[in-house]
Amino acid sequence: MFTVKLKNGETVQVPLEELEEFLEKNREQIQEQHKPMGKRRT
């Protein structure tokens, strides 16, 4: 399951097999979130 946060504050869980279709139908309603990536180990 993938968790998708919508612009209206609602959180929806979508199964992997339905994710592509859900994204196509609801692209304008989905809130984008950016998380900083961790530091790489050398």
N, C-alpha and C positions, 0 to 999 in steps of 0.2 A: 504494500500500500504506500502511496505517496500522499503527503499532506500538502494541500494547496491553499494559500491564504488569498481571499478575495478582497477587493477594495472596500466592500461594505463591512469588513471586519470579521466576516464569517470564515471558518476554517472547514475545508472539505477533504475527506480522504478518498482517493481514487485508486482503484486497482491498476496494476501495470498494463494489463491488456486493454483497458479503457482510457489510458492516459492520453494517447495521441489524439483520439477523437474529442475528448474533453477539452484539451488545449485549443484545438481548432475552433470549437464552438464558443469558448468562453475567454478568448485571448484578451479582449478589452476589459474584462472584469477582474483579471488576475493581477494581484499586487506583486511587483518584483521586489525581491530582497537580496541584498548583497552582503555576504559575510566575508570578513578578512580571512585570508588563508594563513595557516600557521607557518612558522619559519622552517625552512628546509634544513635538514641535517647534512653536514659535510663530512 
